[in-house]
Amino acid sequence: MKGDMLARSLLSSPVGLDQLCDTKTDGGGWILLMRRSKGDVFFARPWTDYRYGFGTFCGDFWLGLEEIHQLMLLGRWELRVDIKFKGKDYYAHYNLFEVESEAQFYKLHVGGFSGNVGDCLSFHDGMRFYTSDKPTSNDCSGKFSGGWWYQQCHRAYLTGIWGSREYAKGIYWNSLSPGHESLDSVEMKIRKL
């Protein structure tokens, strides 16, 4: 996630927001949904923040669930998750990525995995998004603080506490860091098929 790989671009966004694009990885054309690389933004936030987005393109950010959903209305999308852990680069690719509307609590759909890391996000397929002020029945969002598509509670958790070594509270991808070590950095990005 080198700085020269990214270009700030004002696309014809359905809700008129700037979007950060990756123009190099795997042929380019990716819109970044989330980046965690500096630890400069706190991700333990309420529903409204996750709905509208937060952070800055210069640092860590979350694009916003509503913006993500509006992009879904433009066609079919693929997802790529780029991970750096202990100095090594990993990726997970999904041929299917969809986020439903707020009326459906921004339910996640992913499928068609490939990559050089284990598939941890498919565990969350079909799950609605939760935050601490819209908790899960087993209180995963209360225990882990960041908003996420929780299911008993998570195998991929990219909105956790930066650098945390407390079990399952950091930023993690279960096949790489089974709970006690946070990832060095991570980006979620989508590209229209």
Salt bridges, closest charged atoms under 4 A:
ASP18 OD2 - ARG8 NH2 2.59
ASP22 OD2 - LYS189 NZ 2.70
ASP26 OD2 - ARG191 NH2 3.30
ASP49 OD2 - ARG45 NH1 3.10
GLU66 OE1 - ARG51 NH2 3.84
GLU78 OE1 - HIS93 NE2 2.49
GLU78 OE2 - ARG191 NE 2.79
ASP82 OD1 - ARG80 NE 2.76
ASP82 OD2 - LYS189 NZ 2.78
ASP89 OD1 - LYS84 NZ 2.61
GLU100 OE2 - HIS109 NE2 2.51
GLU102 OE1 - ARG51 NE 2.73
ASP125 OD1 - HIS109 ND1 3.87
GLU166 OE2 - LYS169 NZ 3.32
GLU181 OE2 - LYS86 NZ 3.29
GLU181 OE1 - ARG165 NH1 3.80
GLU187 OE1 - LYS189 NZ 2.78
